[in-house]
Amino acid sequence: MSRYSAECRQQDGFSIVVLTDSANESVAELLPEVGNNLYRFTTGGREVIKTSVSMQTLKEENSAASKYGTPILFPPNRIRQGQFEFRGRSYNFPINEPPDYHLHGELIVRPWEVVDYGASDERGAWVTSRLRYADYPEILAYFPHELTFTITYRLAGGKLYMDSVIHNEGDVEAPFAYGLHPYFSLPYESDNNIRLQIPALEEWPITNLSFVTGRPAPTDLSNEIRQDGIALGSYPELGCTLLTLDPNADPVCRIALHDTGYTIAYGLDQQFPYVLLFRPNWDQAFSIEPYTYVTDAFNLPYEHELTGVRGLQAGEECRLTTALWIEESVK
């Protein structure tokens, strides 16, 4: 009997997908109906991602879909007045964070279509889901590009891989900005012994809403978080930090929980040059958010190579991968 399984089941009136690796006590649960949200992941008996509200709340409560689990962002973070220009075209996104901002895009609230799932000893357990902008005239009205998002979650060897493919099926270049917002479950009662290590190169000066106020530079924080890590016990609630990653470093971010004897490891490919750090005040969690650009980059006066501004050409695909696992401490 295979160690891997993948199944669709009904729970609390919703269809969910459950991936299992029994050899590593690993279970990933996804809610395609609400943003294809990975709302729970446990491995080795450890809770890595835990959602503390109901699936009904995720679907119906304003902004809840962006506050739990693993929201999928296009574009990530805020756009001032919902407006920017790219290649001579003006874009006006809806103001979904009144009175001034568009926040995180619509992938987090739209239903995704499950197109394939299964399990095998060779591949592990997987599920592939898809969302097409062509199916939403209301999105095309302000973002007239037929993008298709295809995401495969695959559980194998105790690691959870997330492969994202974004395909521009239209006939003109589309502005491109993609990110993820996983909320890692942390026992803050022992937070003096929780340390965060990021392969940072530079830190961006930002506001408390993550808007950039100047060029990035090496700082005491970027040096400390790269070398020895920082203690999350002193990281302020609703605090945020924007970092450029070192392209020559091992692209793995780590949260070490010394009191409980394990480390959450989050591997990123180089398609994500930036991470935003964020500690919510509504849950016992911490976010490491990989981005392809810095917040509101299309409105910044800096060179595109610095901020991550780019387009997706007609017919072009962008592929991005992350991996999530735990490392047990050596006794």
C-alpha positions in Angstrom: 0.0 0.0 0.0 1.3 3.4 -1.0 2.4 5.9 1.7 0.7 8.7 -0.4 -2.9 9.5 -1.0 -4.9 12.3 -2.5 -8.7 12.7 -2.1 -11.5 15.2 -2.5 -13.9 15.2 0.4 -16.8 17.2 1.8 -16.3 19.0 5.1 -18.5 21.6 6.7 -20.4 22.1 3.4 -17.2 22.7 1.3 -15.2 20.5 -1.1 -11.6 20.2 0.2 -8.5 18.4 -1.1 -6.4 16.4 1.3 -2.9 15.2 0.5 -1.2 12.7 2.8 2.2 11.2 3.3 1.7 8.7 6.0 5.4 7.9 6.3 6.1 11.4 7.5 2.8 12.1 9.3 2.3 14.9 6.7 -1.1 16.2 5.7 -1.9 19.2 3.5 -5.5 20.5 3.2 -6.6 22.9 0.5 -9.8 24.9 -0.1 -10.2 25.4 -3.8 -13.5 27.2 -3.4 -11.9 30.1 -1.5 -8.7 31.1 -3.4 -7.2 27.6 -3.6 -6.1 28.3 0.0 -3.6 25.9 1.7 -5.3 26.4 5.0 -3.6 23.6 7.0 -0.3 21.8 6.8 1.2 19.4 9.4 4.3 17.3 9.0 6.1 15.1 11.5 3.3 15.8 13.9 4.1 19.5 13.8 1.6 22.2 12.8 3.3 24.4 10.2 0.2 26.2 8.9 -3.0 26.3 10.9 -6.2 28.3 10.3 -8.0 29.3 13.4 -11.3 30.3 11.8 -13.9 28.3 10.0 -14.0 27.8 6.2 -17.3 29.6 6.2 -15.6 32.6 7.8 -12.8 32.4 5.1 -15.4 32.6 2.4 -17.8 35.2 3.9 -16.0 37.5 6.2 -14.5 40.6 4.7 -10.7 40.3 4.3 -10.6 36.9 6.1 -9.2 35.1 3.0 -6.1 37.3 3.2 -5.5 36.7 6.9 -5.2 32.9 7.2 -3.6 29.9 5.5 -1.7 30.6 2.3 -3.3 33.4 0.2 -2.1 33.7 -3.4 -1.5 37.3 -4.4 -1.7 39.0 -7.8 -0.6 41.7 -7.3 1.0 41.4 -3.9 0.3 44.0 -1.2 -1.1 47.5 -1.9 -1.5 49.8 -4.9 -2.0 53.5 -4.2 -5.4 54.5 -5.3 -5.5 51.2 -7.3 -3.7 53.0 -10.2 -0.6 52.6 -12.2 0.7 52.8 -15.7 2.6 50.2 -17.7 3.7 50.3 -21.3 1.6 53.3 -22.0 -1.6 51.7 -20.6 -3.4 53.0 -17.5 -4.7 50.5 -14.9 -7.4 51.2 -12.3 -7.9 48.4 -9.8 -10.9 48.4 -7.5 -10.4 50.0 -4.1 -10.9 46.9 -1.8 -9.1 48.5 1.2 -11.0 51.8 1.6 -10.4 54.6 1.2 -7.1 54.6 -0.8 -5.8 51.1 -1.7 -6.2 48.0 -3.7 -4.8 45.1 -1.7 -3.6 41.6 -2.8 -5.8 41.1 -5.9 -8.7 38.7 -6.4 -7.1 35.3 -6.6 -7.6 34.9 -2.8 -11.4 35.1 -3.0 -12.2 33.4 -6.3 -13.0 29.7 -6.7 -10.4 27.6 -8.4 -11.1 24.6 -10.6 -9.4 21.3 -9.6 -8.2 19.8 -12.9 -6.2 16.9 -11.6 -5.2 15.0 -8.4 -3.6 11.7 -7.6 -0.9 9.8 -5.8 2.0 7.5 -6.7 5.1 6.2 -5.0 7.2 8.0 -7.6 5.6 11.5 -7.6 4.0 11.6 -4.1 0.5 13.1 -3.6 -0.6 16.1 -5.7 -3.4 18.3 -6.8 -3.5 20.8 -9.7 -6.0 23.7 -9.7 -6.6 26.5 -12.2 -8.1 29.9 -12.4 -8.6 31.8 -15.7 -9.2 35.6 -15.9 -11.0 34.9 -19.2 -13.8 33.5 -17.0 -14.3 36.8 -15.2 -15.4 39.8 -17.3 -15.4 42.0 -14.2 -11.6 41.4 -13.8 -10.9 41.9 -17.5 -12.7 45.2 -17.3 -9.9 46.7 -15.3 -7.1 44.2 -16.1 -7.6 43.3 -19.8 -5.2 40.4 -20.0 -6.2 36.7 -20.3 -3.9 35.2 -17.7 -4.3 31.7 -16.5 -3.0 30.6 -13.1 -2.2 26.9 -12.6 -0.9 25.7 -9.3 0.2 22.2 -8.3 0.7 21.3 -4.7 2.8 18.2 -4.3 3.6 16.3 -1.1 6.6 14.1 -1.3 9.2 12.9 1.2 7.7 15.1 3.9 8.2 18.3 1.8 5.3 20.3 0.3 6.1 21.8 -3.1 4.0 24.5 -4.6 4.6 25.0 -8.4 2.9 28.1 -9.9 2.5 28.6 -13.6 1.2 31.9 -14.9 0.4 31.9 -18.7 -0.4 35.0 -20.7 -3.0 33.7 -23.2 -3.7 37.2 -24.5 -2.1 39.0 -27.4 -0.4 41.9 -25.5 2.2 42.1 -22.7 0.7 42.1 -19.2 2.1 43.7 -16.1 3.3 41.0 -13.8 3.5 40.9 -10.0 3.0 37.7 -8.0 3.4 36.7 -4.4 2.4 34.3 -1.6 1.4 35.0 2.0 1.8 31.9 4.1 1.0 32.2 7.8 3.3 30.0 9.8 1.8 28.8 13.1 4.1 29.7 16.0 3.9 29.0 19.8 4.6 32.6 20.9 4.5 31.6 24.6 8.1 30.5 24.0 8.9 33.3 21.6 12.2 34.2 23.3 13.6 31.1 21.7 12.1 31.5 18.2 14.6 32.9 15.7 14.1 33.9 12.1 16.9 33.6 9.5 16.6 35.0 6.0 19.3 35.1 3.3 18.9 38.8 3.0 21.1 41.2 0.9 19.5 44.5 1.7 16.6 46.1 3.5 14.1 48.6 2.0 12.9 51.6 4.0 9.1 51.3 4.1 6.1 52.6 5.9 3.9 50.6 8.2 1.8 49.8 5.2 4.8 48.4 3.3 5.2 51.3 0.9 8.7 52.0 -0.2 10.3 55.3 0.8 13.8 55.0 -0.6 16.4 52.7 -2.1 17.5 49.5 -0.3 20.8 49.2 1.5 22.5 46.8 3.9 21.4 47.5 7.5 22.0 46.1 10.9 18.8 44.1 10.6 19.6 42.7 7.2 23.0 41.7 8.4 21.8 40.1 11.6 18.9 38.3 10.0 21.3 36.8 7.4 24.0 35.7 9.9 22.5 34.7 13.3 18.9 35.5 12.8 16.6 37.7 14.9 14.4 36.8 17.8 10.7 37.0 16.9 9.7 37.6 20.4 10.8 41.3 20.0 9.2 41.6 16.5 6.3 44.0 16.8 2.7 43.0 16.0 1.7 44.5 12.7 5.3 45.2 12.0 6.7 44.6 8.5 10.1 44.4 6.9 10.9 44.3 3.2 14.1 42.6 2.1 16.0 41.9 -1.1 17.4 38.3 -1.1 21.0 37.5 -1.8 20.9 35.8 -5.3 24.2 33.9 -4.4 22.9 32.5 -1.1 21.1 29.3 -0.3 17.5 30.5 -0.9 16.0 28.9 2.3 14.3 31.0 5.0 14.2 29.3 8.5 12.2 29.8 11.6 13.9 27.9 14.4 11.7 27.0 17.4 14.5 26.0 19.9 12.2 25.1 22.8 10.2 22.7 20.7 13.1 21.2 18.8 12.3 21.9 15.2 12.8 24.4 12.4 10.3 25.5 9.7 12.2 25.7 6.4 10.8 27.6 3.4 12.7 27.3 0.2 12.3 29.8 -2.6 13.5 29.9 -6.2 15.1 33.0 -7.7 11.9 34.1 -9.4 11.2 35.6 -5.9 13.9 38.2 -5.3 12.1 39.8 -2.4 10.4 38.8 0.9 8.1 40.8 3.1 8.1 39.9 6.8 4.9 40.4 8.7 3.5 39.6 12.2 -0.3 39.7 12.5 -2.1 40.7 15.6 -5.1 38.5 15.0 -3.4 35.1 15.3 -0.4 33.2 16.6 1.5 33.3 13.3 4.3 34.9 11.3 4.4 35.5 7.5 7.4 35.2 5.2 5.9 36.5 1.9 7.9 35.9 -1.3 7.3 38.6 -3.9 8.4 39.1 -7.5 8.4 42.8 -7.0 8.4 45.3 -4.1 5.1 46.9 -2.9 3.5 49.2 -5.5 6.6 48.9 -7.7 4.9 50.2 -10.9 4.5 53.6 -9.2 8.1 53.9 -7.9 10.6 56.2 -9.6 13.4 53.6 -9.6 14.9 51.4 -12.3 12.8 48.2 -13.0 15.8 46.0 -12.3 15.8 47.2 -8.8 12.1 47.0 -8.0 11.1 43.9 -9.9 8.8 45.6 -12.4 8.3 43.4 -15.4 5.8 42.2 -17.9 4.6 38.8 -19.1 4.7 38.7 -22.9 1.9 37.4 -25.0 2.1 33.6 -25.0 4.8 33.6 -22.2 4.7 31.5 -19.1 6.3 32.2 -15.7 7.0 29.3 -13.5 7.8 29.7 -9.8 8.4 27.1 -7.1 8.5 27.0 -3.3 9.1 24.1 -0.9 8.0 23.8 2.7 9.3 21.3 5.3 10.5 20.9 8.9 14.0 20.1 10.2 14.2 18.3 13.5 16.9 19.5 15.9 19.7 17.1 16.7 19.5 16.0 20.3 
